[in-house]
Amino acid sequence: MSPLTVITIGVAAGVSGPWLRARILVHAVPYGQPPRTNCPHCGLQLIPVGWRGLLTALPASGSCPSCRTPAGPAGWLVETLAAAISTVLAWRAGSWPLLGAWLWVGLFGVVLALVDVAVKRLPDPLTGTAAFGALAALTAGTLAGASPAVLLRAVLAAAGLSVFYLVLVLLPGTGLGAGDAKLAPAVGLCLGYRSLGVVVLATIAGTLLAAGYVTVMLARRRIRRTDAVAYGPFVLLGALAAVLISH
């Protein structure tokens, strides 16, 4: 990708911040509760019910227009993450189909990571949308002339990574939840399309990042050994690290 293309994609991703923040507001609720459509402070409806809600963005300020309190993450945080991650992905992607899949999962990854940090869960609508969007982008590339073998490798990588995380979820004491296994297909598709080695590298990187975070937080007495830790962000950070390191 040319530098101008990379910069343009980064700017466009940053502009999508208010829409991404709306998705965070909707899904950052504890397990078993319905999606949120109102301001958590004053109750003003911010997201319409139904299909129109999928197109709705929150104010660019990140604050409720009625009570002026923050609705979801800080206004600058989502935009900055979306722009920075998309710029890196555009820089490292080698083809348009792969870039489409990476950007789709990268932007939904911002939402998933912040939701997981807030409420320690990865909602099915978000993980499913990320996976199906990645598969659609890679399939479109195959229909346009890319090698079917590469798409098959990506699908197998997604299946293998899903099984790996599912086993970890079922093992006692790992602290992983079902949402982590459901995030695996999207990550496996995006990285498996590049190579199986990148999938392995991302898995190792995510594990090391999570272990380092837990070690530091335990040493600083910020968490206890029995506390739940959001693992989804580390899966995504490991994938981003693998994209940066791999050739």
Secondary structure per residue as TSV (DSSP state, phi and psi in degrees):
chain	resnum	aa	ss	phi	psi
A	1	M	-	360.0	140.5
A	2	S	-	-72.5	155.7
A	3	P	H	-55.5	-38.3
A	4	L	H	-64.5	-40.8
A	5	T	H	-63.9	-43.6
A	6	V	H	-61.0	-45.5
A	7	I	H	-65.1	-41.9
A	8	T	H	-61.7	-42.9
A	9	I	H	-64.2	-41.5
A	10	G	H	-62.0	-43.2
A	11	V	H	-64.5	-44.6
A	12	A	H	-61.3	-39.4
A	13	A	H	-65.1	-39.6
A	14	G	H	-62.1	-37.3
A	15	V	H	-64.9	-26.0
A	16	S	T	-75.9	-2.7
A	17	G	H	-51.5	-48.3
A	18	P	H	-60.1	-34.3
A	19	W	H	-70.4	-41.6
A	20	L	H	-63.2	-39.6
A	21	R	H	-64.5	-32.3
A	22	A	H	-65.2	-38.3
A	23	R	H	-66.2	-35.4
A	24	I	H	-66.3	-44.3
A	25	L	H	-59.2	-42.6
A	26	V	H	-64.7	-43.1
A	27	H	H	-99.5	-9.4
A	28	A	-	-82.3	64.5
A	29	V	S	-128.7	150.8
A	30	P	-	-59.8	156.8
A	31	Y	T	-57.8	134.4
A	32	G	T	94.7	-12.8
A	33	Q	S	-93.8	150.0
A	34	P	-	-70.1	158.9
A	35	P	-	-56.3	145.8
A	36	R	-	-88.7	133.3
A	37	T	-	-122.1	-7.3
A	38	N	B	-111.2	161.8
A	39	C	-	-62.5	128.9
A	40	P	T	-68.5	-9.4
A	41	H	T	-103.0	-49.8
A	42	C	T	-111.0	-9.7
A	43	G	-	86.5	2.4
A	44	L	-	-63.4	134.3
A	45	Q	B	-71.6	121.1
A	46	L	-	-106.6	-25.7
A	47	I	S	-121.9	120.5
A	48	P	-	-62.7	151.5
A	49	V	S	-80.6	143.0
A	50	G	S	96.9	-164.4
A	51	W	T	-64.4	-27.9
A	52	R	H	-64.1	-28.4
A	53	G	H	-64.2	-27.7
A	54	L	H	-68.4	-21.4
A	55	L	H	-99.1	-4.5
A	56	T	-	-82.1	138.7
A	57	A	-	-114.2	151.1
A	58	L	-	-81.4	162.7
A	59	P	-	-54.9	145.5
A	60	A	T	-60.4	-24.5
A	61	S	T	-71.3	-19.7
A	62	G	S	81.3	6.3
A	63	S	B	-114.4	152.8
A	64	C	-	-65.2	132.4
A	65	P	T	-68.3	-14.6
A	66	S	T	-92.5	-57.3
A	67	C	T	-98.7	-5.7
A	68	R	-	65.0	15.7
A	69	T	-	-93.3	154.4
A	70	P	B	-60.2	134.3
A	71	A	-	-109.7	94.6
A	72	G	S	91.2	-158.6
A	73	P	S	-63.8	162.7
A	74	A	-	-56.1	145.3
A	75	G	H	-57.3	-35.8
A	76	W	H	-80.4	-23.6
A	77	L	H	-66.6	-50.8
A	78	V	H	-64.0	-45.2
A	79	E	H	-61.2	-42.9
A	80	T	H	-65.3	-45.2
A	81	L	H	-62.7	-45.9
A	82	A	H	-61.8	-44.4
A	83	A	H	-67.1	-44.8
A	84	A	H	-66.1	-46.7
A	85	I	H	-65.4	-43.1
A	86	S	H	-65.5	-36.0
A	87	T	H	-63.6	-44.2
A	88	V	H	-62.9	-43.9
A	89	L	H	-66.4	-40.3
A	90	A	H	-65.1	-35.1
A	91	W	H	-67.5	-37.5
A	92	R	H	-93.8	-18.0
A	93	A	-	-69.6	142.3
A	94	G	-	-104.6	-5.9
A	95	S	S	-150.4	159.9
A	96	W	H	-67.6	-41.7
A	97	P	H	-60.4	-42.8
A	98	L	H	-66.4	-38.9
A	99	L	H	-62.2	-41.9
A	100	G	H	-60.0	-44.1
A	101	A	H	-65.8	-44.4
A	102	W	H	-62.2	-44.4
A	103	L	H	-66.0	-41.2
A	104	W	H	-59.6	-51.4
A	105	V	H	-70.1	-34.9
A	106	G	H	-63.1	-43.8
A	107	L	H	-71.3	-42.7
A	108	F	H	-68.2	-26.6
A	109	G	H	-64.3	-35.8
A	110	V	H	-59.9	-45.8
A	111	V	H	-62.9	-48.3
A	112	L	H	-61.4	-43.1
A	113	A	H	-63.4	-44.7
A	114	L	H	-71.8	-33.5
A	115	V	H	-66.8	-42.7
A	116	D	H	-63.3	-41.3
A	117	V	H	-62.7	-38.5
A	118	A	H	-74.6	-44.2
A	119	V	H	-129.4	8.5
A	120	K	S	56.8	46.3
A	121	R	-	-155.5	155.1
A	122	L	-	-119.4	99.5
A	123	P	-	-61.4	141.1
A	124	D	H	-56.9	-41.9
A	125	P	H	-59.2	-31.7
A	126	L	H	-79.5	-46.2
A	127	T	H	-65.8	-38.6
A	128	G	H	-66.6	-43.1
A	129	T	H	-63.8	-40.0
A	130	A	H	-62.1	-44.8
A	131	A	H	-67.9	-46.9
A	132	F	H	-67.4	-35.1
A	133	G	H	-65.4	-42.0
A	134	A	H	-63.4	-44.3
A	135	L	H	-62.9	-40.0
A	136	A	H	-63.6	-43.4
A	137	A	H	-64.9	-43.0
A	138	L	H	-71.1	-35.6
A	139	T	H	-66.0	-40.3
A	140	A	H	-60.5	-39.1
A	141	G	H	-63.2	-38.7
A	142	T	H	-65.7	-42.4
A	143	L	H	-65.1	-26.0
A	144	A	T	-85.9	-1.3
A	145	G	T	127.3	-5.3
A	146	A	-	-70.4	161.5
A	147	S	-	-67.6	127.1
A	148	P	H	-61.8	-28.8
A	149	A	H	-63.3	-34.3
A	150	V	H	-67.8	-41.3
A	151	L	H	-64.8	-41.0
A	152	L	H	-61.0	-42.1
A	153	R	H	-61.2	-40.3
A	154	A	H	-64.0	-41.7
A	155	V	H	-65.6	-42.5
A	156	L	H	-65.2	-38.1
A	157	A	H	-63.7	-40.7
A	158	A	H	-63.3	-42.5
A	159	A	H	-65.7	-44.3
A	160	G	H	-64.4	-42.5
A	161	L	H	-66.7	-36.0
A	162	S	H	-64.1	-43.7
A	163	V	H	-64.1	-41.2
A	164	F	H	-59.0	-47.9
A	165	Y	H	-71.0	-32.7
A	166	L	H	-62.9	-40.7
A	167	V	H	-61.5	-43.2
A	168	L	H	-64.2	-36.6
A	169	V	H	-63.2	-39.4
A	170	L	H	-76.9	-22.2
A	171	L	S	-73.3	136.5
A	172	P	T	-71.3	142.2
A	173	G	T	88.9	-2.9
A	174	T	S	-78.7	-27.5
A	175	G	-	82.0	1.5
A	176	L	-	-84.1	149.7
A	177	G	-	-112.6	172.5
A	178	A	H	-60.1	-31.6
A	179	G	H	-62.5	-31.9
A	180	D	H	-65.6	-40.0
A	181	A	H	-68.6	-33.5
A	182	K	H	-76.1	-18.7
A	183	L	H	-78.0	-24.1
A	184	A	H	-58.3	-39.9
A	185	P	H	-58.3	-42.7
A	186	A	H	-63.7	-44.5
A	187	V	H	-66.7	-43.7
A	188	G	H	-62.9	-39.7
A	189	L	H	-62.0	-48.7
A	190	C	H	-65.5	-41.5
A	191	L	H	-86.2	-34.0
A	192	G	H	-65.6	-26.6
A	193	Y	T	-66.0	-27.8
A	194	R	T	-82.0	-54.5
A	195	S	-	-176.5	159.2
A	196	L	H	-69.0	-31.2
A	197	G	H	-62.0	-34.2
A	198	V	H	-67.5	-35.6
A	199	V	H	-62.9	-45.6
A	200	V	H	-63.5	-43.4
A	201	L	H	-61.4	-42.7
A	202	A	H	-63.9	-39.8
A	203	T	H	-64.9	-43.2
A	204	I	H	-65.5	-44.1
A	205	A	H	-62.5	-43.3
A	206	G	H	-62.8	-40.4
A	207	T	H	-64.5	-44.0
A	208	L	H	-66.2	-40.3
A	209	L	H	-63.6	-42.5
A	210	A	H	-65.1	-42.9
A	211	A	H	-63.7	-41.5
A	212	G	H	-63.4	-42.7
A	213	Y	H	-62.1	-47.9
A	214	V	H	-62.3	-41.6
A	215	T	H	-60.8	-45.8
A	216	V	H	-65.1	-44.6
A	217	M	H	-66.7	-35.4
A	218	L	H	-67.5	-41.9
A	219	A	H	-63.5	-34.2
A	220	R	T	-88.6	2.5
A	221	R	T	59.3	33.3
A	222	R	S	-87.7	-22.3
A	223	I	S	-137.1	164.2
A	224	R	-	-108.9	163.8
A	225	R	T	-62.3	-24.0
A	226	T	T	-90.4	-5.5
A	227	D	S	-73.6	144.2
A	228	A	-	-77.6	140.7
A	229	V	-	-122.8	132.7
A	230	A	-	-67.9	117.9
A	231	Y	-	-96.0	-21.5
A	232	G	H	-53.6	-46.4
A	233	P	H	-57.9	-32.6
A	234	F	H	-75.7	-32.4
A	235	V	H	-60.6	-44.1
A	236	L	H	-72.5	-39.5
A	237	L	H	-65.0	-38.5
A	238	G	H	-62.5	-39.6
A	239	A	H	-64.6	-41.8
A	240	L	H	-65.7	-39.9
A	241	A	H	-62.8	-40.6
A	242	A	H	-64.6	-38.5
A	243	V	H	-62.1	-39.3
A	244	L	H	-71.6	-37.8
A	245	I	H	-80.7	-38.7
A	246	S	-	-72.7	159.9
A	247	H	-	-106.3	360.0
